[in-house]
Every structure is written in C-alpha cells, then in structure tokens.
C-alpha cells in the first residue's frame, strides 16, 4: 500500500456517511483523486477546515495504485482562500473554475500545467476586483491545456492567414475559416479583428496582469459569447455554476445552488 504526498486543491466535498466525507482533490503530482475522509463530519476531527472547496493544502493519502478510491491521512492548509468564500461575487467564480476543472480532467492523470493555472487563477481571484477578464482567460486557457485550443491564427482548413475583416469561426472544426472555406463549411459565430486580438492577448499574458486589460464593451460581450460557446461545445452541457456568474442582481439576494460545487 503506497503513501502519497503532494500539494492539492480541494475540488468538492460531499457527505458519505454520518461521520465520513468523500473529497475530490486536484493534486499537483497525481492529477484528480478521490479520498474518504474518515471522521471528517464529527465535531472534533483532525482535518479542521482543510476540506473546504478551493482550499490549497499539503495532502497525504494512501491506497493501492490500482484503486480509484483512497484513504485520506492528513491535510494541512497552505491557503484557505476564505476571503473568496466570504465574497459571493468571487465565490461563484471560484466555484465555476472548480467545475470546469472537474469536468475536463480525468482521474489519475497528472496535469501540472492545469494545476498551476487553477492555483494562480485563485490567487488572482483573491486579490483582484476586475474579474470578467479573468473568467474569459481561465476558460480559453483551460480549454487549450485540455487539448481544445481554438485555432484563431489562420484558416483551420487551408491555413490561409486572415489579416483583416470578419473572422468566421466553426465550433465543429474549432477554428476560424477564410471567406472561401466558409462558403463550403457552415460557421457558427463571427467576430472582428479587435475581438480576435483581445482573445490572443488573454491566451498569452501573465495571469496576474489580466485585471489591467481594459476591453471595450462590445468586444467583451463578443469574447464572452465565444468562450461560453467553446465550453458548451467541448463539455457538451452548460456548467451548473455558469448562471450564477452571469446574474446581475445583488448577490445578497441569491440562493446558493444545491450542487457539490458549493
């Protein structure tokens, strides 16, 4: 029976029995793993607040390499991100990031670039107040690291470089089409050169600087439609948490969604 030690982010935690919890972790070294936390529901337990979603922890767990469910041994908090959970506006966005990661990665497959993306995004979420760009950045980078990077540099069919005009995008082919190829293949959405340039910038800049990007309202709306359609195209459904990051009413009047992601 092997003992595993790694840094991890808590993805979700659900009740398993009267005293135990089933916790999904995204680990830096081993990818997504599920552990039984014995006694975690008891008033006095050794895990304290380390099993709250979004918590960054030092994790120790054990089990056989071939099994899919492990036993949690120890968890120490590195960063609780409590300030995110205390702010409904930030909470829903953090929950959305966790859901995308949980939906797009398989258990037992190390995904260090995605782990680093999620960790850095949560650190920025904790500090920043301008968050729309961060959401779009996370969506497009998460898709790219999962193998679904959209081709927006040249025509996905004939490789022609498109330097001006309107960009026609096909979600089936996951790329833009030149005017000639778009006559043969149906396209799903169009956007301008300016919108394309902002998307490229979100894919390239340092995450910690995304709050400095000032995207014009029209381009911002176009990018949101584009990245959301990308997520729908590759996930096959709308994330449960997405409507909550879309709402414009006061968060104090909202009811938390009854999903494992809260």
Beta strands, then each sheet from edge to edge (+ up, - down):
strand 1: 2-15
strand 2: 21-27
strand 3: 31-37
strand 4: 56-63
strand 5: 69-79
strand 6: 166-170
strand 7: 175-177
strand 8: 189-192
sheet 1: 1+ 2- 3+ 5+ 4- 1+
sheet 2: 7+ 6- 8+
end
